[in-house]
């Protein structure tokens, strides 16, 4: 399965029936991290449900999931080459990797391509330290 680079966030949620339609609730953390803004319109994609072991029912294992949802695509200590795409509210560099997962890069400047070491991993973002400026 190919996932668009424009993906802002990825989470698992139940579909709930509501009067004449259905509702998918967005986790509060997606709003708090700025991945989604209330009142805006977004395109929504539905991916095959997972079985109890976390494997996709259709056999696609491109996204690792647990009962808490998809796992981050990075691990502490991992080295990555990233491009700083934006600046966060505190001025830190923001890079995005698979599925739009955010890596905060203190000291990163927009447009910079850098090698980072992932130092901290959370469910919806990671922090990386610049180890080499590539361009």
N, C-alpha and C positions, 0 to 999 in steps of 0.2 A: 504494500500500500504506500502510495506517495502522499506526503503531508506537505501542504503549502508553507512556504517561508513566512507568509502573512499570518500564520496561526498566532494568536495572542496568548491563549491559555488552553490547557487541556485538563479536564477533570471528569470524574465519574459521577453520575447523578441518576436518580430514579425519574421516570416520566410519570407524572400524576395527572389524572383526569380532573378537569375543572370546568363545570358547566358544559359549554359547547366546544371546548378545546382541550388541549393538554399543556402542562406546565413542566419546565425543567428549571430547577432552582440553581442559581449561580452561587457557589460558596462565597461567604463574606471575604475570605482572604484574597480572592481575585479582584474585588473592589478595592480593598485596603492597599494592595500592592500596585494599584494603578493599571492593571492589565485590562480592566473593563470599567467604563464610566457609566453611571446610572443615566438613563434618559437617551442614550445613544442607540443606534440601530446597528446590529451585527449580523453577519451571515452565520448560520449554525449548521454544523455537520453532525450526523449521528454515525457512530462506528459500532460494529457488531458487539453485542454484550459479551461479558466474560463469564467463564464458569467459576465455581467456587475456588479453584486452584489459582485463579488469576490469569489463566490463558484465554486468549480470544477463542470464542466458540467456532469461528470459521478457520481456525488454525494459524492465523497471522500472529506472529510473535514479535512484531516490530516495536511494540510498546509493552514494557513490563508493568504489570499492575498488581496491586495487592488489595486487600479489603479497604484500604484507605485511598485507593486510586492509583494513578500512574506514578511510577518512581522517577526521580530526577534522572536526566540523561548524562549526568556527570557524577564523579566520586571525589572525595577529598584526596589530594595528592596528585590528581590527574593533571597532565600538561595539555594545554589546548592553544591553538592559534585562533584568535578571534579578531573581529573588527569592531571598534567602538562606534555604535550607531547613534547614540544619544547621550545626554547628560541627565542624571537623576536630580531630584530636588535639592540634595546636599552638594551637587557638583561632581559626583562620582560618575565615571564612565559606565555606560550600559551596553552590553553585548548580548546578542540573542543567538542561541544554538538550536539544536533539534526541537521541533514542536513549539518554537517561540520561547523556550525556557530562558529566563533572564539570568545573566551573570553580571554582578556589580563589580566594577574594576576601579578601585580608588586610584586617582591620578591619571586615568585614561582620558584622552581628548578625542572628540568626534572626528572620525575618519582615520584614526590611528589603527594600524594592524599590529597586534602585539602577541607575544607568547605569554601565557599566564599559567600559574599553578593554582588549582582550585584549593582554597583553604577552608571553606565552610560550605556545607550543602544543607539547604532547607527544602521543604516540599515544593515551594513555588519560586525559589531563587537560590543562587549560590553567590559566593564572594570569591574573587580571584585576584591574586597578586601578580603584578607584571614582573616577569623574569627576564624578558628581552623585548626591545622595541624592534620590530622587523622592518618598518618603513617610516 
